[in-house]
């Protein structure tokens, strides 16, 4: 289950980056 967190972190970071850079 820890793997899910490791995979979700980069996804969230990417989404935030896209929102910030818009």
N, C-alpha and C positions, 0 to 999 in steps of 0.2 A: 504493500500500500504506500510505502514511502516513495516508491517510484512515481506514483501519481503526483505527489507534491513536487518532485524534481522536474516533472514534465510540465506541470501547471505554472511553476514560477516563471520560466522563460516565456510562456504564452502570455501570462499577465503582463510581464515586462514589455513584451512586444506590442501588446494592445495599448498600454499606457503611452509608449513611445509614439505610436501612430496618432493617438489622440493629441499628444503635446505638439507633435510636428504638424498635424493636420494637413 
